[in-house]
Amino acid sequence: MNESEILMLLQKYQEGTLSDTEKDKLDAWYLHKALNSNIQLSGDEMDDSYEHLKSKLPLKQKQKVISIWPGVAVAASIVVLLGSGIFYFTSSKQPSQNIQVVEKVKEIAPGGNRGILTLSNGKQIILSDITSKDVIAKEGEEDEVTIKMDENGVITYVINPNSNTSKEDVNSFNTLSTPTGGQYNIVLADGTKVFLNAVSSIKYPTQFNGDQRIVELEGEAYFEVAKNKNKPFLVKSDNQIIEVLGTHFNVHAYNNESVVKTTLLEGSVAVSYKNQKTVLKPGQQSNASNGFTKILVKEVDTEEAIAWKNGRFKFDNADLKSVMKQLERWYGIKVEYRGDVSDVRFNGGTFRNKNLSEVLKVLELSNIKFKVEGKTVIVYP
């Protein structure tokens, strides 16, 4: 890009009118200038005027003052801008003088909308194979429930008002599951919206009869529960039960992770784990585990907890192994560690629609090296 194009993008950044594509271009230019000009910008300097930045970055054309990247602290961190966002890497190790580059390998693409719907009669429907976006199945006597898919691929349940269900307490159950590299959305019969993350499953009734609405979860899901003060909504996962009347929350309950995390965005939820119970307020997260003497509650960045739902990776002082677990589930890879990486932590984020190689290139700037062998990623400190 020439200088006039850069100045135009800076002007749009100040006005808040940058498109995603333009943001990618500006990030790439800024990183190129910062690295190749050997510019070291402190946190205070990042808040300086555009004229000050222009004196550091070689631009000749004069332009009015523009403040870029305000409020980003970079002291004691490595700052990297990668199209979709900003990464900061903090490590107790001394930074390497040489930036490692991921070896040229076959690209590993990100995940997408993939799911399997298992009906109560055992029939399985591969949702990615469906071409017609309307009725995909019917359930119950005299087709009391119709299962549909809208144009965006979201599963919905429609109750037939003319069906005769003689036993209210008898119900059929479906299971929606996602594979590695898959995610899927569903709207339950009561109007509750469920966003299912990769390697997860939810078992639910086709109709909510009785005085409770109960679903069972393995993995991770974000819930927008339809309000019904007379019929509480319960989410069961391992030893934990969440009870709500209508609210928005995220549950992270993978079988291969010892801690079950519940993050509340609005309303209130009651979290029970074995013989313990606590009530969350918006902005709080509960951590429950067999290794804890009680349920731990803390204030968290809710955007990080639901970043996956919004198509992003977002890390808040996350350790390397927890970061790599997310990549394992989304890219279908296996990770091996060769050495101690316990002191490497990350803050920042990027889009989940990036190829794996793009993410690894950024992570390597934290003084961590990766080697890709087929679908295995080897990590070196």
N, C-alpha and C positions, 0 to 999 in steps of 0.2 A: 504494500500500500504506500502511496505517496503521502507527503506531509499534509496536504489539504484534506485527504480522506481521514487521516488520523485526527486532525483538529475537528472535523465534522462529527466524528464518533465521540470525542471528548465532550463536545457541546451537547450531544444527545444524552450522554451519561449524566451530565449535570441536570438536564431537564427531566430525566427519568423516562425517556422515550426510546431507549435502546431495545431492539428486538433481540431474540436469543442468538440469531446468527451474527448480528453486529457485536453482541457481547463477546462471543467466541473470538471474533477477529481482534477486538480491542485487548482482550486478555492475552492472546497469543503475541501481539505486538509488544505489550508491556513487559511480558516475561522475557521476550527476545532482547529488548533494550536493556532490561535490568541485568541479565546474565552477561551479555556480550560487552556491555559498557562497564562491567564490574562495579555497579552502583550498589551501595549499601544504604538503604533507607530505614531510619529508625521510626518508632511509632509516632513521635512528634512530627517528623518530617512528612509522614504520610498525610498529616492534617494541614500541611502548609498550602499556600496558594498555588494555583496552576503556574504562575510565573516562576515560582521557586523550582517546581518540578521541571518546567521547561528548560531551566538553566542546567539541570542535571541530565535530562534526556535530550539528545541532539536534534532540536527542531529549530528551523530558521524563521518560519513564518510567524508573525506576531498575531496574537489573539487575545480576547478578553480573559480575565481570570476564571479558571475552572478548578474546583477542588475535586480530586479523584481519590477513590478508595478511603473515604473518611472513617476515622475511628477504628482502624484495623491495627491492633498491636502486633508488632513483629519482633520485639526484642527477645533475644535468646531462642528464636525459632527460625525455621527455614520457611520462607513464604513462596508458594508456588501457585500460579493461576492457571487453571486448566479449563478453559472454555466454560464449563458449566458452573464453576465456583472456585473458591479459594481453599487451598489446603495449607495447614500449618503443621509442622512436624516437630515434636519435642523429644529429644533423646538425651540420656545422660552420657552417651558415648561421644567422643570427639568427632566432629564432622569430617568426612573424607574429602580429600582434595580432588578426587576424580569422581565424576558422576557416572554411575553404572547404567548401562542401557540394556533393556530386555532383548534377549536374543531374537533374531528373526525366526518366528515360528508360525504355524498355521493359526489364523485368527480364531479365538474362541468367542462366539457371539453371546450377547446377554440373553436372559430368559424373556418370557412374554406370557400372553394369555393362554394357559394350558391347564386343563383340568379333566377329571374323570368323575362322572356322576353315577353312583351306584344306587339303583332303585331297591325298594323293599323286597322285590322278587328275585334279587341277585343280578338282574341285567345291568350291564355296564355300558355307559354312553361316553365315548371319547369326544369331548366337547369341541376340540380343535378340528374334528372331521366333519362337523355339521355345516352344511352350506345354507340351508333354509333357516331364516331367522324368525320362526314362529313356533308352532306346537312341536315339541320334541318327544313328549311322552304323556301318558295319562295313567292315573293311579286310583286304586280303590274300586269299590263296588259301584257300578253304573257311572264310572269315570267321575268320581266325586272331586278329584283334583286334576287340573291341567297344568303341565309344566311347560313353560314357554321360554324362548330366548329372544331378547330384543336385538335391534340392529347393532348395538354396541357389545353384544355377546354376554349380557347380564342375564342370569337365570332368575325367573320369577315364578311364583306359584299362585294359581287362580282357583278359588274354591267354587264349585258348582252349587249354586243356591238351591237347585232342584233335586240334588241327590239326597237319598235317605240313609243316614248313618244311624243305625239303631243303638249302637253302643258308643257312648261319648268317650269312655275311657280307653277304647281300642283305637289304635292309630298305626299307620305305616310310617316307617322311618327311611329317609334317604341319607346318603353320605356323599358329600362333595370333597374331593381330595385333589391336591396339586402335587406334581412330581418335582424333582430337582429342576430349577429353571422355569418354574411355572407359578402363576398367580391367577386368581379368579374371583369374581364378584357375584353375589347372590342376594336376592330379596326374598326373605322368608314369607310364609303365609300371613303373618301379622303385620307385614310392612317393614320389619327390621332389616337393615342393610348390613351385610357382612362382606368384608374385604379379606380374602384369604391369601396369606403370603406363601412363599415356596415351601415345599416339603411339609405340608400341613393338611389337616382334614377336620371337617365338622360334620357331626351326626345330628340330625334334627327331624322332627315330625313333619309330615306333609300338612297337618293341621294341628293347631295348639288347642286341644281339648283339655278339660280339667281346669284347676285353679292356678296352675303354674305353666310357664313357658320354659322348657328345659332343653338345652343343647349341650353336646359334648365336643370338646376341642382338643386336638393335638397339634402342636406347632404354634403358629402365630396368626392372629386375626384382629382386625379393627371392627368394632361394632358401633352402629348407630341404631340404638334400640328404640322401637316404636313405643310411645308412652301408653301405659295401661295400668292405672293405679290399683285395679282390682285383680291383676294377674301378673305377679312379679316374673321377671326374666332371669333365669339362672344359667350360668356358664360353668360347666364342670370340666376340670382339667387336672388329671392326676389326683393329688390330695387336696386340691383347692376348689372352692365354690365361690363364684361371684354372684351377688344378688342385686338387681337393679329394678327400677320401675320404668325407666326411660332415660337414657343418657348416652354419651359418647366415650368410649374407652378402648384401650389396646391391651391385648393379652399376649405375652411372650412365654410360651410353655413348651419348649422343645424337649423331647425325651433325653437327648444327649447333652442337655445343659442342666446343672444342678439347681439353678435359681429360677423360680417362676416370677415374672415381672408383670404387674398390672399398672397401667398408666391411665389416669383419669383426665379427660379434657374438659368435660362440663357435667353438671349435675352432681350426683354422689353415688358411690357404690359401697357395698359391704363385702369385704373380702374375708373368707374363712379358710384357714389352713389347719387341718386336723382339729385340735381343740383350741385354736387361737382365732381371734376375730378382730378386725379393725375396719374403720370407715374412712374412705379417702375423700379429700377435697380436690377441686380442680387444680391441676399443676403438680399433684403428688403422684408418687409411684410406690407401690408396695413390692418388697422383695421377700419371697417365702422359700424356705428350703428346709430339708431334713437336718441340715447342719446348723440351723439357727435356733436359738432358744425362744425367739418370738418373731413375729412379722415385722420387718424393718420398713419404715416409711420415710421418704425423703422428697424434697422439692427437686424437680427435674425440668429439663428443656423438653416440653412435650413435642416440639417439632422434630426432635431427634427420634423419639419413640415411633412416630408415624411417618417418618421420611420415606420408608419403603412404599407405603401406600400412595405417596405423592410422586413416585418415580425417582427417588433420590437415595443416595447413601449419605448419611450425616453422622459425624462422629464427634462426641464431646469427651475429650480425654480418654478415648477408648484404647485398650491395649491391643497389640498386634493380633493376638490369637482370636479375639472377639471380632476384629475386622475381617480376618481371613475366614471365619465361620460364615459370615454373611456372603462372602464371595463364593465359598464352596456351594452354598445352597442355590445361589443365583446363576452361577456359571457351570455348575455340574463338574467341578474339579475336585481333586484330592490334594491336600496340602501336607507336606513333610517339612520338618524343622531340623536344621543342621546347626545346632548351637543355641546359646541363650539369647532370647529376644524379649525377655520380660520387662526390660526398661524402656521399650519403644512404645510411645503413645501418640495418638492422632487427634487432631481437631480439624473440622472442616467438612467438605462434602463434594460430591459430583453426581451426575445423572447416572441412573442404572441402565440407560440404553447405550452406554459406551462398551466397546469391545474390551475384553479383559486386558489386553496388552496396553491400552491407554491408561487403565487404572494402575497397573503394575509400574509403568514408567514414572508415574507420580509418586507412588510409594517408595520407589528406589531412591528418590531424592532425600529420604530420611535416613540415608546411610544403611539401608537394607538392600540386599541383593536377592534376585529371583532367577530361577532357571526353570523353564517350562519344558517338560518332557511329555508329549502327548497331552493327556488330561491331568497330569500331575504337576504341581507347582512346588519346587523345592525352595525353601527360605533359608538364607544365610545371613548372619549378623555382620 
